[in-house]
């Protein structure tokens, strides 16, 4: 029958897939890609080592992420102190407080999660070392060597008894190195294939394998007795005979026999259910040393794989649409603006309350709160050192405390100056609308609080002098211009 090229290609592809399937086989249920290959003690040692490293890395990464979130908190505080725009400053304070509360709320859970993961890592490391020691010391075979010439000076089992020493050699399970520190592509157990979030089984060496091997001494004797001068037989190891030639009528000897321990792992359930991820087992351990039992390690793995961090997402990494759904953020904004928070329509007003300070569009939020903190560079001289960074970068600097103190003093000074001047009641939005409504440059420049810039009339941007004495744009946006002392500074700086 004639076959087309397409048919031939399909058949060839099928054959290749069949070969690959036969080589790699189907992944067993309950195991990850690396775990199903841990069929020997050495392979298990590699797997437990990799899993231990992963749990420790998760704890370290979580701590770093929490630290970064705390850095975001300080960055928003610095931005709030730096900005002379009431709405912008209020927004940054609210975002800082929101994130700080989320970090605090998750602290107990995250602390317990890290402890659980590090305890599991320690149990796995202990298991790894025990497996390597087992491989180094476990006896797999005995070689019985020649017997020494018979003598009568040992006095065992009675005086002047004829004895011969037979010294066997014990062969351990693995003479070469079982490498656990190189688990990349060249290793049979690859760290990249370990995924504890998918497993509910592990392949582990049974506890009985660690017990001493079964030893047996087999003795033999023939003829009328023995005498000094008998020597190793020429054809039987561990046997002496009269004359030391081939075994004859008069001989005696012994050999050591051993039943080696198994080095083959067995499937071990991690969870209470054997066919799925569920809760961890809580029953009693077997008698004996608990921490050396495979069940001890398995239960720690179970707890660690279920333990989850609650890592807050910094507001500057979120969209305005997401933040506008936060009733907590709306409540913080109300408190900062000294507005009542007990309204029956609080839920319905959440978005509108947030829009008052964060803006009504993603573009506005991006400019005044995201870029303002994460990307816009500013220069400050602290302790003789000039720092040119974003607020997020500044928040992570050793000089952040001094900078925060300086900005706090500057903000307090602005508040006191404005208070002494009497402060207008314009909240910024009104002046912005007033300025943008002016069509020409000549009329714009004659209006207080307005300036003609970039081809349009807009609210005049307030400037402040930084530590280097140079005027600096404090808002980066014309959306809000403050003309009165921000009430929130009273909350944070006075009293």
N, C-alpha and C positions, 0 to 999 in steps of 0.2 A: 504494500500500500504506500502510495506517495505521501510524504510528509512535507509540509511547508516549512519555511525557515522559522516562522513564528512558533509552530508546534515544537520544533527541535529546540528552540531557545527555552520554551517553557519546560520541556523535559529536563534540559540541562540545569535550569534554575532549581527545579524540584530536587534533582539529585544532589546539588550543592547544599540545599537546605537540609536534606536528609542526613548528609554527612556532618554538617554542623550540629544538628540535633543529637546525633549519636555521640559526638565528641563532648559537647557541653551538657547534654541531658536537660531534663526539665528541672526548674528550681523547685525545691521541696517546700511544701506549705509550712509556714511558721518561721522559716529561716530567711535571712538576707543572702545576698550573693556570696559573701565571704563565709558566713556561718555554716552554710551547707557543705563547705569544703573542709571544715574543721573536723576531720575524721580521725586524726591521730593526736597524741599528746602534744607534739611539737606544733601542729596546726592550731590546736586549742590555745596554746600559749601565745601564739601570734595574734589570734582573734581577741583574747582577753586583754592583751597589751594594747591593741588598736582601740578597743572599746573604752578602756581606761583613759586613753589619751583624748578621746572624743568627749567624754563626760567632763574632764578637766577643762578642755577648751571651751565647752559650753558655759561653764561657770565663769571662766576668765572673760569671755566675750560679753556675757550678760553684765558683769561688773563694769566693763568698759562702756557698754551702752548706757547703763544707768549714770555713770560719771558724765557721759556726753550730754545726757538729758539735764543733769544738774548744771552743766556748762551753759546750756540753752537758757535755763532759768536766770542765771547771772547775766547773760547777754541781754535778755529782755529788760532786766533791772537797769543795766547800764544805759540801754536805749531810752528807757522811761525817764531816767534822771537827766539825760543829755538833751532830750527834745523839749523845746519850750511850747510845743503845740499841745494843748490840753487833751484833745481827743486822742492824739497819737500816744502821748504819755500814759493816759488812762488805759489805752489798749494794751500797751506793753506791760504795764503793771498787772493787768487782768490775766494776760497770757502767762506771765511768770508765776502768778499765784495758782493758776489752774494746773500748770505743769508740776509745780512743787507739791500740790495736794495729791496729784496722781502718783508721784514718786513716793510720797509718804504712805499713801493707802496701800501701795504694793510692796512696801518695805518688808513686812513680816513674811509675806508669801515668798518673795525673792530670796530672803535670807535662808528660809527653810529649804527652798529648792536648791540653792547652792550647797547647803550642808548635805542634802540627800545625794546630790550628784558626786560630791567629793568623797562621801563615805563609800559610794559604789565604786568610784575609781580606786580607792584604797583597797577595797575587797578584791577587785580585779587584779590589781598589782600583786597583792599577796598570793592570789591564785596563780598568777603567771610565774612568780618566783618558785612556788611549790612545784609546778609542773616542770620547770627547768631543773630543779634539784632532783626530781623523780627521774628525769631522763638521764641525768648524770650518774645517779647512784643505783638505779634499778637494774637488777641482774637478769640477763636474758639467757645466759648459757654458762656452762662450767667446762673447763678443760682439765682433766685429771692427768697429771704428769707422772713421771717415773717415781717409784718408791725408793726411798733411801735404803741402803744396806741394813739388814736386821742387826739390832744390838740388844744387849740385855742390861742396860744401865738406866733406863727410864723409870723402872719400878712401878709400872702401871700395866695392867690392873693389880699386880702384886709384885713383890720383890723379885728382881732378876728375870722378869718376864721378857720374852723376845718381842721387840717392837720395831716398827718401820714407819718413818714419817712420809706421808703423802701430801704434797702441797698443791692444791688445785688453783687454777686461774679463773677468776670470775670476769665475764664480759658484760659490760653495761649496755643499756638499750641503744643509746646513740653516742657514738664516739665523736662525731663531728659537731660543729656548733649549730644550735638551733637559733637562728637569727630572728630577733624580735624588733630590732631597731631600723630595719629596712623593709617597709611594707608597701612599697610602690608597685609599679607595673611588673617588675621582675620577680615579685614574690607570689607564691601560690595563694597566700591570704593577703588580699589587698585592702588597705585601710579605706580606700575610696568606695569599696563595696560594702562597708559596714553601715547599716542603717537601723539603729535600734528602735526607731519609731514604727517600724513595720514588723518586728519580730514578736513571736510569742513562744519560741523555743530556742534552746542553745544546745550544741553538741559538746558534751563534757565527759571527761574521764570519770568512771565510776569510783566511788570512795574506796571500794575494795582493792582497787589497783595500787593504792598507796600503802597497803599493808605489807609487812615483810614477806618475801617469797617463801614458798613451801620447800623446805630442804629435806633431803633423805640420804642417809648413808647406807650403802649396800656393802656388806662384808662377805668375804668368801674364804674358805680354808679347805684343804684336802690332804690326805696322807696321815702319817703317824706323828706329826708334830713339826716343830721348827727349831732351828739352832742358829747361833750367831754365824755370820759368814754367808747367810743366804742373801742373794742379790736380786735386783730387778729382772723380771723375765724379759727375754728378748722379744717376745711377741704379745705381751699383755701389759698395758700401762697400769700402774698401781698394784702390781702383784709381784711378790718376791718368791723365789723358789730355790731349792737346793741347787747350787752350782750356777744360778743366774742365767741359765739358758732358757730354752722354750719351756712353757709350763709342763710340769711332770706330776708324778704321784704326790710329791710333798710340796705344798705351796700355801701361801696365805696372802690376803690383800683386801683392799676396800676401795670404794669410789664414792664421790659425792654427786648426788643427783638433785636437780632443782626444777620446780615448776614455775616458769617465769610469769610475772604479772602481765595483764593485758595492757596494750597501749592504744586500744581502739576506743573511741569515745562512743557515747550513747546519747540518744535524744532526751533532753531534759526540759520539762515544762517550766516556763517562767511564771505563768499566771495560774490563777485558780482553775480556769477552764483550759483544757488541753488543745482546743481547736480554735481559739480566738483570744484577742487581747481583752482582758477583763480586769478584775481586781487581783491584788496580790495574795498569795497564800499566807495563812496566819497560824497554821497548826504547829504542834511541837516539833522540834528538831529531834533527830535520832540521838541516842545516848553517845557520850564521848565528847571530843573536842568539837564544839559547834563551828568555830570560825574556819576549820579545815574542811568542812563538808561542802559539797557542791551546792547543796540547797541554800546554804548561807549566802553564797555568791549570787545564785539565781534570784533570791528574794531582793537583794540589794539592787540588782539590775532592774527588776520589776519596778521597784519604787522610783528609781532614777529615770526610767524611760517614761513613767507617768507624770513625774514632776514637771511642771510648766512654769515658765517665768511670765510675769505680767510687766511687760516693758512698754512704758508710755511713748507715744509718738509726739515729738516736739511740735508745737503749733506751727512753727515756721516750715515744717515738712508736710503740713496738711493744706487742704483747700478751704477757702472761706465757707463754701457750701456745707462742709462737714462741721466746721466750728459753729455755724449758726444753729445747729441742732442741740447744742450743749446748754441745758438749763443752768448748770453750775457756772458756766462762763457768764451767762446773762445775769445771774445773781451777783457775781463778783463785780461786774460792771456797775450794777445798780448801787452796790455798797460804796464803790469808789467814787461814784457820782453823787453820793449822799441822797439817793432816791429810795422811796419805800420799796420793800421786797415782799410784802405780804399780799399783793394784789391777787384776786381770784383769777385774773386772766394772765397770770405770769407765764404759763406754758404757751399760750397763744402769742404772747409778746416777746418770746425768746429771740426770734430772728431779728425783730425790729430793734430790740435793745442792743444787740450785738452790732448791728449795722450802724448804730449811732457813733461808734468809735472805730470799728474795723473797716467801715466803708460798705458800699452796696454792691461792689463788683470785685471780681477776682483780680482785675488789673490794679484797682485801688489798694486792695489788701496786699498784693504782691509788692507794690512800690513802697508802701508805708510800714510794712511789718516783716516781710520776708527778706527782700533785698536790703532793707534798712539794717537788718541784723546780720545777714549772712554774707553779703557780697560788697556793700559799699564800704570803702576804706576811709578811715579818719586817722589823723595824726595827733598824738598826745605825747608830752614829755613828762615822764615819771621818774623821779630820782636821777635826773641827768640822762636818762635813756629815752630816746625817741621811738615810739611804737606807731607804726602805720599799718593798721589792720582793720578788719571788720569787727563789729562788737562781739561776734561769736568767737573770733580768734583772740580778741583782747580778753575775753572772759576766761580763757584757758591759760593766760600768761601769769607768771609769778607775781607781776605787779598789779594784778586785778584788784586786790584789796585796796591798794593805794589809789588806784584810779576810781574805784567806787566811792571812796571817801571824798576825793576831790570833786567828783560830779555831784555828790550829795550836798556838799558845801555850796557849789555853784547853783544848784537848784533851789536851795534854801535862800540863798542871796537873791535870786530872781524873785522868789515869792515875797520876800520881805520888801524888796524895792517896789514891786507892783502894788503890794498892800498899802505902802506908804503913799503911793501916788493916787490911791483911791480906786484904781481898777475899773475899767468900763464893764458894762454888762453884756457886751457882744460876745457870743460864745465861739465866734470864728466862722460858723456856717453863714451867718447873716452877712458878714463883711465879704465873704467869698462871693455870695450871690450878688451883692451890691456892686462889686468891682466887675464881675463878668458881664453885668448888664450894661456897662458903659461901652459905647461903640468906638469912640475915637481916642487917640493918644493924648490930645490936648485936654480933654475933659477928664481923662483917667488920671493924669498926673496932678490935677487940681483937687482930687478927692483924697481925704485922709485915709491912710491904710491901703492905698492902691498904687500900683505901678504898671507901666506899659512895658511888657517884656515878651519876647518871642512872638511878636506880632499880635498880641492881645492884651487886654486889660485884666489884671489878676490881683489877688490879695498880695500885699507886700510881705515877703518872707522875712521873718524875724531872724536876726543873726546874734550869735554869741561869740565871745572871745575865748578860744581854747588856751591851753597852757602855754602854747607857743606865741600867744599874743595875736594870732591871725584870725580875722573873722571867719566863721565857719557856718555853712548852711545847716540849720538845726532840724529842718523838717524834710528836706528832699521832696516835698510835695506842696502844692499850693492849695490842697483840699481844705486844710485846717490852719487858721492863723490865730494864735492865742492873744487876747487883749486883756485878760484878767488873770489873776493868780489862780492856778489850778487847785481846787479844793483838796484833791488827793494828796498834795504835798503836805497839807496840814496833817493828814492821817499818818503819813510815813515819817515826817521830819520833825513835827512839833509835838510836845506833850510827853 
